[in-house]
Amino acid sequence: MKQKFRIALIGTGYIGKTHALAYRSVNAVFPDLPELVADLVVDIDETAGRAFAAQFGFARFSTDWHDAVSDPEIDIIAIATPNHLHKDMAIEALRAGKHVYCEKPLAVTIEDSEAMAEAARNASGQTLVGYNYLCNPALQLARKMIESGRIGRPLFFRGVNDEDYMADPKTPHSWRCERAKAGAGTLGDLATHLISLSQFLMGDIVGVAGRTYTAHAKRPVASDQAAYRTVENDDVVSVLVEFEGGARGELSSSRIAWGRKNRLAFEIHGEKGTILFDQERLNELEIFETPEDADAQGFRKILIGPAHPPYGAFVQSTGHQLGFNDLKVIEVKNLIEGIANGSPCYPSFEDALKVEQVIDRVLNPQPGT
Ligand SMILES: NC(=O)c1ccc[n+]([C@@H]2O[C@H](COP(=O)([O-])OP(=O)(O)OC[C@H]3O[C@@H](n4cnc5c(N)ncnc54)[C@H](O)[C@@H]3O)[C@@H](O)[C@H]2O)c1
């Protein structure tokens, strides 16, 4: 009989929907995997949560996350709630012997993140953090190209992650503006994706010097546009980094960049070439390679297709394109494979702690940086 894993999803907001879609699709796209059963869904909003359970075919619903963590039927706890709730849910789940699939960032402070990594070290369950952009076959290809020396020794990484979801100063205050609930602002949100992918491609970050900037110091309270609340974290962050191999980098991220919708983009300059990527065109990777005749030099665009697994599991033709939700399906596949094979998932809590350490070093600079 096929092996089965039962998952409980906590949080049915923006990314909760992407999770639920992935749970429904993963066995259809990857039929050889053990079965994933969307068993229990939890949200403190009972009306929205029950509607979500019905929409996505979860068998059971609760308003209390402890029901999921203590349920002996549940194998995997997925955490898709605001950041400050991740720690207690994850640690309790790990102590109960569950596998934990947690959204990024790990937590709101470095101490909480360290506690989560420590709990994971002492647990039997696997951990996986939702840095879904790493699942893009284009990024796997970029890493393969770097490892095989196509651009020579990588020397410099310039990355941005810009969106405009808070560009309008009238966008209401939310949990994302509170230090206690979100931690850092753009730095703890968009920039974490950039940090995770820069480390995936370039190695660990060992040197950090950064500055944050809050452009909109107050925002209207959602229910009353005449009342304002203070924004407690950053809108924009700029970081200079040094990677373990000696390469340098610049990371820049903004949640107030009008017109930028998901500009998670980077270029890597190597001794012999350059690689370019932009998540707004997530099925493309560009490469410039030397030597090339001076009159024929230029970037070559590679369209992602079945030659770049697991693209072919979704569609058989190049150029027909994966989307954001497909990256989550690949991430859930990786989770199930890791659990079934007993092999560590990437990025685990231990890997994601390295992202939190960069955030901490921007917020709490060491003398001389
Ligand atoms: N991987 C990605 O690309 C990505 C994208 C967006 C958000 N995220 C992460 O996902 C997490 C959630 O973000 P979001 O944008 O979906 O937020 P959201 O505000 O849209 O949704 C949060 C949900 O959690 C529920 N919730 C709040 N407290 C709860 C509790 N105590 N118990 C159960 N449910 C509770 C809310 O009712 C809501 O349904 C954050 O950590 C965020 O950083 C990741």
The ligand as an SDF file (V2000), in Angstrom:
LIG
                    3D

 44 48  0  0  0  0  0  0  0  0999 V2000
    6.9660   31.8970    0.8010 N   0  0  0  0  0  0  0  0  0  0  0  0
    6.4350   33.0000    0.3180 C   0  0  0  0  0  0  0  0  0  0  0  0
    6.6530   33.3560   -0.8470 O   0  0  0  0  0  0  0  0  0  0  0  0
    5.5440   33.8100    1.2190 C   0  0  0  0  0  0  0  0  0  0  0  0
    4.6650   34.7690    0.6730 C   0  0  0  0  0  0  0  0  0  0  0  0
    3.8140   35.4710    1.5560 C   0  0  0  0  0  0  0  0  0  0  0  0
    3.8780   35.2280    2.9190 C   0  0  0  0  0  0  0  0  0  0  0  0
    4.7710   34.3290    3.4150 N   0  0  0  0  0  0  0  0  0  0  0  0
    4.8620   34.0810    4.8720 C   0  0  0  0  0  0  0  0  0  0  0  0
    3.6860   33.3820    5.2680 O   0  0  0  0  0  0  0  0  0  0  0  0
    3.2970   33.7890    6.5850 C   0  0  0  0  0  0  0  0  0  0  0  0
    1.8550   34.2940    6.5180 C   0  0  0  0  0  0  0  0  0  0  0  0
    1.8180   35.4120    5.6460 O   0  0  0  0  0  0  0  0  0  0  0  0
    0.4710   35.7630    4.8570 P   0  0  0  0  0  0  0  0  0  0  0  0
    0.8560   36.8360    3.8860 O   0  0  0  0  0  0  0  0  0  0  0  0
   -0.1760   34.5230    4.3420 O   0  0  0  0  0  0  0  0  0  0  0  0
   -0.3800   36.3980    6.0300 O   0  0  0  0  0  0  0  0  0  0  0  0
   -1.9500   36.6460    6.0820 P   0  0  0  0  0  0  0  0  0  0  0  0
   -2.1550   37.7580    7.0440 O   0  0  0  0  0  0  0  0  0  0  0  0
   -2.5030   36.7690    4.7040 O   0  0  0  0  0  0  0  0  0  0  0  0
   -2.5350   35.2720    6.6660 O   0  0  0  0  0  0  0  0  0  0  0  0
   -2.2670   34.8390    7.9830 C   0  0  0  0  0  0  0  0  0  0  0  0
   -3.3620   33.8680    8.4050 C   0  0  0  0  0  0  0  0  0  0  0  0
   -3.0380   33.3620    9.7090 O   0  0  0  0  0  0  0  0  0  0  0  0
   -4.2340   33.3630   10.4820 C   0  0  0  0  0  0  0  0  0  0  0  0
   -3.8830   33.3890   11.8960 N   0  0  0  0  0  0  0  0  0  0  0  0
   -3.4550   34.4450   12.6360 C   0  0  0  0  0  0  0  0  0  0  0  0
   -3.2340   34.0550   13.9090 N   0  0  0  0  0  0  0  0  0  0  0  0
   -3.5160   32.7320   13.9790 C   0  0  0  0  0  0  0  0  0  0  0  0
   -3.4920   31.7710   15.0220 C   0  0  0  0  0  0  0  0  0  0  0  0
   -3.1310   32.0890   16.2710 N   0  0  0  0  0  0  0  0  0  0  0  0
   -3.8660   30.4980   14.7480 N   0  0  0  0  0  0  0  0  0  0  0  0
   -4.2510   30.1610   13.4820 C   0  0  0  0  0  0  0  0  0  0  0  0
   -4.3060   31.0350   12.4520 N   0  0  0  0  0  0  0  0  0  0  0  0
   -3.9400   32.3040   12.6990 C   0  0  0  0  0  0  0  0  0  0  0  0
   -4.9960   34.5980   10.0110 C   0  0  0  0  0  0  0  0  0  0  0  0
   -6.3600   34.5580   10.3850 O   0  0  0  0  0  0  0  0  0  0  0  0
   -4.7530   34.5210    8.5140 C   0  0  0  0  0  0  0  0  0  0  0  0
   -5.7140   33.6880    7.8830 O   0  0  0  0  0  0  0  0  0  0  0  0
    4.2910   34.8580    7.0130 C   0  0  0  0  0  0  0  0  0  0  0  0
    5.2690   34.2730    7.8260 O   0  0  0  0  0  0  0  0  0  0  0  0
    4.8860   35.3560    5.7090 C   0  0  0  0  0  0  0  0  0  0  0  0
    6.2020   35.8590    5.8460 O   0  0  0  0  0  0  0  0  0  0  0  0
    5.5780   33.6020    2.5930 C   0  0  0  0  0  0  0  0  0  0  0  0
  1  2  1  0
  2  3  2  0
  2  4  1  0
  4  5  1  0
  4 44  2  0
  5  6  2  0
  6  7  1  0
  7  8  2  0
  8  9  1  0
  8 44  1  0
  9 10  1  0
  9 42  1  0
 10 11  1  0
 11 12  1  0
 11 40  1  0
 12 13  1  0
 13 14  1  0
 14 15  2  0
 14 16  1  0
 14 17  1  0
 17 18  1  0
 18 19  2  0
 18 20  1  0
 18 21  1  0
 21 22  1  0
 22 23  1  0
 23 24  1  0
 23 38  1  0
 24 25  1  0
 25 26  1  0
 25 36  1  0
 26 27  1  0
 26 35  1  0
 27 28  2  0
 28 29  1  0
 29 30  1  0
 29 35  2  0
 30 31  1  0
 30 32  2  0
 32 33  1  0
 33 34  2  0
 34 35  1  0
 36 37  1  0
 36 38  1  0
 38 39  1  0
 40 41  1  0
 40 42  1  0
 42 43  1  0
M  CHG  2   8   1  16  -1
M  END
$$$$
